[in-house]
């Protein structure tokens, strides 16, 4: 299920490419309409991944992470922790 528009703080799953089935958090959107994604480990705030929304599947939204990103008080380990907690909830 993909909402009409992805936004900052959304948890998304890659549906194509080398990173298929990998989870990311939407960090921003660039001027070309591509989304800037981070996972806190490999793809950090300093080295994010850019991906087209056609290749992303919406999973859920993290309100607390959205607020921290907007306030520019986000640390990479917080993203990693949130993703790990989500993955544990799937099991």
N, C-alpha and C positions, 0 to 999 in steps of 0.2 A: 504494500500500500504506500503510495507516494502522495503527500499533501500537495496542494496547488503550488505552494512556494516553500522551499526549505528556508530555515532561518538559523541564526546563530544559536548554538546550544543544542541543536538537533543531533541525535545519534543516527548515523546512517550506515548502511552496509553496501560495500562495493559489489556491483553485479557483473562487472566485466573487467578485463585486463589482468595483469600479473597479480594484482592484489584482490582477486575475486574472493568474496565471502569475508573480507576483512572489515572490521568496524572502525569508524572514525567519528569525530565530533566536528560539526561545522564551525569553523573559526571566523570566516568572513566570506564575502562574495566579491569577486573582482569586477572591473568595468566591462568585461566581455561576457559576463553571465556565468562564469565558471565558479565553482566553490573551492574555497581554501579549507583544507581538512587537516586535522592533527590527531595523533593517537597518543602523544605524550612520550613515546619511546623512540621510535625510528623517525616518525614525522612529528617534529617538535614545532614550537612557535617560531623558531629561527629557521627551520627547514621544513615548511609545510608541503602538503601535496595538493595539486590543483586537479580538479576532476569535473567533467561535465555532469550536469544533473540527470541526464538520460541514463547514466551509468551508476546511479545511486538509488537505493531503496530506503525510504524513511522507516525508522524503527520506533523511536520514542524521543522525548524532549527532556533535557536536564535544565530545570529552571535556575538552580543555584549556579551552574556552570555558565549559563547565559549571562547572568548578572555579573559574575566575576570577569568574564571576557569583556563585557561592555565597560566595566570599571577599570580595566587594565590591571587587575590584581590576580591574574591566573598564573598558576605554576604548572609545568608539565606533569609533575607527579600527581597532581589532582585529576588530570585527565586520565592518566594510567589507572589510578585507583577507581575512578568511576567506571571505566571500561571493564576492569577486572571484576568489580562487584556485579555489573550487568551480566557478564559471561557466567559467573557463578549462579546467578538466579535462573539461567537457562537450563542448568543441569538438574 
